[in-house]
Each structure stands twice: as structure tokens, then as C-alpha cells.
Amino acid sequence: MGEIDPLSFHERAVRTPSHESVDDMRDLLVETLRAAGEGPRVDGAGNVLAAKGEGGPHLVLNTHLDTVPPHVPMERRASVPGTGAEEPNERGPSGNGGGGNGGARASSGAGAAGDVIRGRGACDAKGPLAAMVAAFAAAAPDGPRLTLAVTPDEETTSAGAAALAPTLDGDLYVVGEPTGLDVCTAARGRFEGSISIRGVAAHAAEPETGVNAVAAAEAVLGALRTFDGARGPPAHPDLGEPTLTPTRIRGGEAVNQVPDSCRVDVDRRSVPPETAGGFERALNDHLASLDTDCEFSLTERETPFLEAFATDPEHPLVAALRGVGAGETRPFGAATEASYFAPEPTVVFGPGVLADEEGPVAHARREYVRRSEVERASEILREALATLRA
């Protein structure tokens, strides 16, 4: 099998826009794997899959191709970008390159051109992708089963992961996201929905003849503040308490009319063992105690919500990664497609960070990752794979 250099592949990946369509990025990945002799395939949901080995444990490496808009062209820097809305100053060549195995081997560390790669997807999640692709290619073809599974739409609908998860029979999962090389064993889920409040319209000159739905929102907002203490799940040992946040309120049609409807939108960050359906039922039970005609409904979507997950921090998968140089064990700061693979043992791992001491990194104009960290992530994955497959 051929070798894939994570640094060269990473630079080419960051140069390849994937915020509107992942077609070019998927082509780059498929061509890179094919040139290395890995025989990738693309399924009906647009996932890229490659597999090798037989027997167990079956380990799955998963991350995603897509990025959030707008595209930020790649540049290589000697230092981390600041928080200002600065423009790239030393852009790499434009375009998405061609196939091949990632090109000639690039030097690691802070060389003359610098150790920092800035650009959209640098850390979320093309850094983790590059590390996983190189580790997958380096794995022996005759060991236990290993699958590389890369999804196309994690930042939007997660339709790829929703279609993929039931077809996999993995025993262990590593999901690539920017964790600063820490091993993240848990993450909150994210649900959203709306509380519909129903009233009776009337002339504002005689408000007592109607039922004011906007005024009734005061009681609803109060109920949101007391929900977790009354019916929410207990604090999780790693993730802490869930949050329930009203984020938007709308109601009424005219200033001189008692409004007959109002809607309060809410954001829920869940912790195990709460599920989306369980949260919907519990919140409606809580609202039923109000003297208000209201009902909560989860937002309709084609794919399941990303629910909270937690893996035992003492699991051998965690030990394998930490034993070869990964960082501390901690929760991940955002919801991820890892929830689709749990309750099988699942961890989140990769180079880069969601935010640093200067401000936001992932999804931000200053998104960056260190080349040395991408290379180190690949080394950690390769060595951990050898441990788990021994």
C-alpha cells in the first residue's frame, strides 16, 4: 500500500472549497486513497468509505468533508492569526489540485514558510481528516477490521451520517474534530423547538375580552427557568448540567390588537441519558401545570438530532490514545456526529481547537491549525491503531 503524507494532503484539502459543495473535496479524497491502493467507494448518501483487515475489534475512523461558509483561502504563516478581520497575506496556490497521494513529503514543524495553516476547514475538520487518512493508509492490510468513513454534510443536515451509522458494525469509533489532541469522551447534545402559545384576539381597547398570548409568554419563560430543577436530568459527572435557553420570541399582528398567538423558540443542550423525544415529553408535562394554552414541539428535521453521548474515560480505546501521547481526557465543547455511533465506545480526537485565548478559531475568519499538530495527530492514531490491533 502507498503512503499518504498528512501535511501535503492537508494543504491541498484546505485549498479546496467545500462550503457550498463537497464534490471537489470528495474527489480529492477518493483520488488520494485510490492512488495509495486503498480502494475507496462512495455510497448513495455521498459518504466516502474505505476498509481493510478482518476480525475484531472493528475500529471506525470518522470525520467530515464539509465546511461552513464563507470559504477562506489557505495561507501558511509563521504565527497564529489575531482576532481582527485581516485578509490572508501569503495565500497558497488556488484550486483543488489533482489526485495522487498528497504530493512530495512536506517538512514538519515551523520551517521557513511557517508552522501554521490558516483557512476554512484548516481545523474543522480537514486537519483531523488528514491525520486519519494518513493513519488509515499506514495500517497493515491484514490486521483487524479498520474502516475510514467520511461524511459529506456534518455542518448542515448530517444526512450522510444518519444513513451511514446503521450500516456500520463498528466496535470502536474515533470521530475527528479539533480537540487540541485531547481525548474527548463525552459531548452535550443539541435539540431545538418551539412553544406555541394560543390566545384569543380582541380589540386592544378592551383587552379583557380576549386572551393575550404575548402576555402569557411571561409564564412560559418562567417555566423554562424552573424546568431542569423539576423535570430535567441530573448533572452529568463530565458534562455538568444541561441548559435550556429561550432564543427567539414572536407574536402579534397589530399594535392595537390583543394577540392570539405567540411562539417562543428554545435551544436545548442535553446531557445523558436525556433523548430528544424524552425532552419533548418532559417539557410538555412541565408546561401543562400552567394556566396557559401552550404546547412544545421539536423542530421537524429529516435526520435525528445530535444527542448527548458519554464513553467510560477508563475504556481501552481512551487508554490506547493516551498511552501513545494524546492529551488529557475531557468532554468536547460542541455537538457532533459522534452521537450517531454511540452507545458503542466513541471518542472525539484531532488537531486544532474550537477556540483559543484570543477568541474563536473553528468556523471563524481566523481558523487555523499547526502543521506539527496535524502530523502529531497522525502519529498518535497510527501508534494507537497498532496497540488496539495487536
Rosetta blueprint (number, residue, H / E / L):
1 M L
2 G L
3 E L
4 I L
5 D L
6 P H
7 L H
8 S H
9 F H
10 H H
11 E H
12 R H
13 A H
14 V H
15 R H
16 T L
17 P L
18 S L
19 H L
20 E L
21 S L
22 V L
23 D H
24 D H
25 M H
26 R H
27 D H
28 L H
29 L H
30 V H
31 E H
32 T H
33 L H
34 R H
35 A H
36 A L
37 G L
38 E L
39 G L
40 P L
41 R E
42 V E
43 D L
44 G L
45 A L
46 G L
47 N L
48 V E
49 L E
50 A E
51 A E
52 K E
53 G L
54 E L
55 G L
56 G L
57 P L
58 H L
59 L E
60 V E
61 L E
62 N E
63 T E
64 H E
65 L L
66 D L
67 T L
68 V L
69 P L
70 P L
71 H L
72 V L
73 P L
74 M L
75 E E
76 R E
77 R E
78 A L
79 S L
80 V L
81 P L
82 G L
83 T L
84 G L
85 A L
86 E L
87 E L
88 P L
89 N L
90 E L
91 R E
92 G L
93 P L
94 S L
95 G L
96 N L
97 G L
98 G L
99 G L
100 G L
101 N L
102 G L
103 G L
104 A L
105 R L
106 A L
107 S L
108 S L
109 G L
110 A L
111 G L
112 A L
113 A L
114 G L
115 D L
116 V E
117 I E
118 R E
119 G L
120 R L
121 G L
122 A L
123 C L
124 D L
125 A L
126 K H
127 G H
128 P H
129 L H
130 A H
131 A H
132 M H
133 V H
134 A H
135 A H
136 F H
137 A H
138 A H
139 A L
140 A L
141 P L
142 D L
143 G L
144 P L
145 R L
146 L E
147 T E
148 L E
149 A E
150 V E
151 T E
152 P L
153 D L
154 E L
155 E L
156 T L
157 T L
158 S L
159 A H
160 G H
161 A H
162 A H
163 A H
164 L H
165 A H
166 P H
167 T H
168 L L
169 D L
170 G L
171 D L
172 L E
173 Y E
174 V E
175 V E
176 G E
177 E L
178 P L
179 T L
180 G L
181 L L
182 D L
183 V E
184 C E
185 T E
186 A E
187 A E
188 R L
189 G E
190 R E
191 F E
192 E E
193 G E
194 S E
195 I E
196 S E
197 I E
198 R E
199 G L
200 V E
201 A L
202 A E
203 H E
204 A L
205 A L
206 E L
207 P H
208 E H
209 T H
210 G L
211 V E
212 N L
213 A H
214 V H
215 A H
216 A H
217 A H
218 E H
219 A H
220 V H
221 L H
222 G H
223 A H
224 L H
225 R H
226 T H
227 F H
228 D H
229 G H
230 A H
231 R L
232 G L
233 P L
234 P L
235 A L
236 H E
237 P L
238 D L
239 L L
240 G E
241 E L
242 P L
243 T E
244 L E
245 T E
246 P E
247 T E
248 R E
249 I E
250 R E
251 G E
252 G L
253 E L
254 A L
255 V L
256 N L
257 Q E
258 V E
259 P L
260 D L
261 S E
262 C E
263 R E
264 V E
265 D E
266 V E
267 D E
268 R E
269 R E
270 S E
271 V L
272 P L
273 P L
274 E L
275 T L
276 A H
277 G H
278 G H
279 F H
280 E H
281 R H
282 A H
283 L H
284 N H
285 D H
286 H H
287 L H
288 A L
289 S L
290 L L
291 D L
292 T L
293 D L
294 C E
295 E E
296 F E
297 S E
298 L E
299 T L
300 E L
301 R L
302 E L
303 T L
304 P L
305 F L
306 L E
307 E L
308 A L
309 F E
310 A E
311 T L
312 D L
313 P L
314 E L
315 H L
316 P H
317 L H
318 V H
319 A H
320 A H
321 L H
322 R H
323 G H
324 V L
325 G L
326 A L
327 G L
328 E L
329 T E
330 R E
331 P E
332 F E
333 G L
334 A L
335 A L
336 T L
337 E H
338 A H
339 S H
340 Y H
341 F L
342 A L
343 P L
344 E L
345 P L
346 T E
347 V E
348 V E
349 F E
350 G L
351 P L
352 G L
353 V L
354 L L
355 A E
356 D E
357 E L
358 E L
359 G E
360 P E
361 V L
362 A L
363 H L
364 A L
365 R L
366 R L
367 E L
368 Y E
369 V E
370 R E
371 R H
372 S H
373 E H
374 V H
375 E H
376 R H
377 A H
378 S H
379 E H
380 I H
381 L H
382 R H
383 E H
384 A H
385 L H
386 A H
387 T H
388 L H
389 R H
390 A L
